[in-house]
Amino acid sequence: MTADGRFFQTAYDARAALDYLASLHAPPAALAFSAEELTGERVQPTVGPHVAALLDVLVRALRPRRILEIGTSFGYSACILGRAAATYGGQVWTIECREPLVQAARDNLAACGLEKTVNVVTGDARQILAGLDNSFEMVLQDGGKEDYLPLLDALVDRLEPCGLLVSDDVLFPVMTLPASAAHWAQAMSDYNRALAVHPRLRSVWLPIGDGVAISVKLDSQ
Ligand SMILES: C[S@@+](CC[C@H](N)C(=O)[O-])C[C@H]1O[C@@H](n2cnc3c(N)ncnc32)[C@H](O)[C@@H]1O
């Protein structure tokens, strides 16, 4: 047995493994707009197929009645969350601050027949969260990376006990980012450290997509 408790020394090319696993995932919902079609918009990457598959499985298994997403973009992950939540009557709220993306997301959600399941909220998540009383059983944090840490406790407050906080892009600290995004590595490094020691959360980090952390809110908190 190896020092970290494994029976086999795993040696594979991580990129090749992800490409292989991506070929196993079902294609996401048919969208009216893709990032490429949104010409003139600075569109940041979506969660991608691996994290989309993880979200799909988590939502179908845990059936959260109320899901909150920070960072809608053009609605790729919102369609994934909504498609799964619609199967049992769950509801999704997703917050996006850029108006053209809000419209594209609404069009994508309508193309998927999810306009009654997913509510796109326009505005700055920092202000919207401050005025939000509702609680959620699952939160996807995929908004501005510099906002992750400042919003962490507010999101934990709004999570129900045993609820899940899913945080995308947690491997930015070890990725080669474009110069315009390099400062996000430090923001995500600080965020990961805060997750690791958070008294109200237990977290696991998965090296899929750009890295995803899954945190459960402790029942007693
Ligand atoms: C990585 S993209 C989201 C991708 C999306 N979750 C998906 O997988 O399809 C991040 C989005 O967060 C939005 N955003 C950044 N800061 C925000 C804020 N303070 N309030 C609301 N949205 C914000 C950006 O405009 C951008 O569209």
Ligand as a Chemical Component Dictionary entry (heavy atoms), coordinates in Angstrom:
data_LIG
# 
_chem_comp.id                   LIG 
_chem_comp.type                 NON-POLYMER 
_chem_comp.pdbx_formal_charge   0 
_chem_comp.three_letter_code    LIG 
# 
loop_
_chem_comp_atom.comp_id 
_chem_comp_atom.atom_id 
_chem_comp_atom.alt_atom_id 
_chem_comp_atom.type_symbol 
_chem_comp_atom.charge 
_chem_comp_atom.model_Cartn_x 
_chem_comp_atom.model_Cartn_y 
_chem_comp_atom.model_Cartn_z 
_chem_comp_atom.pdbx_ordinal 
LIG C1  C1  C 0  -17.343 31.820 -15.160 1  
LIG S1  S1  S 1  -18.711 32.811 -15.628 2  
LIG C2  C2  C 0  -20.097 31.812 -15.171 3  
LIG C3  C3  C 0  -20.262 30.595 -16.052 4  
LIG C4  C4  C 0  -21.549 29.840 -15.800 5  
LIG N1  N1  N 0  -21.711 29.454 -14.402 6  
LIG C5  C5  C 0  -21.600 28.579 -16.626 7  
LIG O1  O1  O 0  -20.917 27.601 -16.288 8  
LIG O2  O2  O -1 -22.314 28.579 -17.642 9  
LIG C6  C6  C 0  -18.749 34.033 -14.361 10 
LIG C7  C7  C 0  -19.880 35.021 -14.504 11 
LIG O3  O3  O 0  -20.014 35.725 -13.275 12 
LIG C8  C8  C 0  -20.444 37.045 -13.568 13 
LIG N2  N2  N 0  -20.131 37.893 -12.411 14 
LIG C9  C9  C 0  -18.910 38.313 -11.993 15 
LIG N3  N3  N 0  -19.025 39.065 -10.876 16 
LIG C10 C10 C 0  -20.353 39.118 -10.594 17 
LIG C11 C11 C 0  -21.119 39.756 -9.568  18 
LIG N4  N4  N 0  -20.525 40.472 -8.601  19 
LIG N5  N5  N 0  -22.462 39.616 -9.601  20 
LIG C12 C12 C 0  -23.073 38.879 -10.551 21 
LIG N6  N6  N 0  -22.395 38.254 -11.548 22 
LIG C13 C13 C 0  -21.052 38.364 -11.569 23 
LIG C14 C14 C 0  -19.668 37.397 -14.830 24 
LIG O4  O4  O 0  -20.288 38.451 -15.534 25 
LIG C15 C15 C 0  -19.665 36.074 -15.590 26 
LIG O5  O5  O 0  -20.695 36.019 -16.537 27 
# 
loop_
_chem_comp_bond.comp_id 
_chem_comp_bond.atom_id_1 
_chem_comp_bond.atom_id_2 
_chem_comp_bond.value_order 
_chem_comp_bond.pdbx_ordinal 
LIG C1  S1  SING 1  
LIG S1  C2  SING 2  
LIG S1  C6  SING 3  
LIG C2  C3  SING 4  
LIG C3  C4  SING 5  
LIG C4  N1  SING 6  
LIG C4  C5  SING 7  
LIG C5  O1  DOUB 8  
LIG C5  O2  SING 9  
LIG C6  C7  SING 10 
LIG C7  O3  SING 11 
LIG C7  C15 SING 12 
LIG O3  C8  SING 13 
LIG C8  N2  SING 14 
LIG C8  C14 SING 15 
LIG N2  C9  SING 16 
LIG N2  C13 SING 17 
LIG C9  N3  DOUB 18 
LIG N3  C10 SING 19 
LIG C10 C11 SING 20 
LIG C10 C13 DOUB 21 
LIG C11 N4  SING 22 
LIG C11 N5  DOUB 23 
LIG N5  C12 SING 24 
LIG C12 N6  DOUB 25 
LIG N6  C13 SING 26 
LIG C14 O4  SING 27 
LIG C14 C15 SING 28 
LIG C15 O5  SING 29 
# 
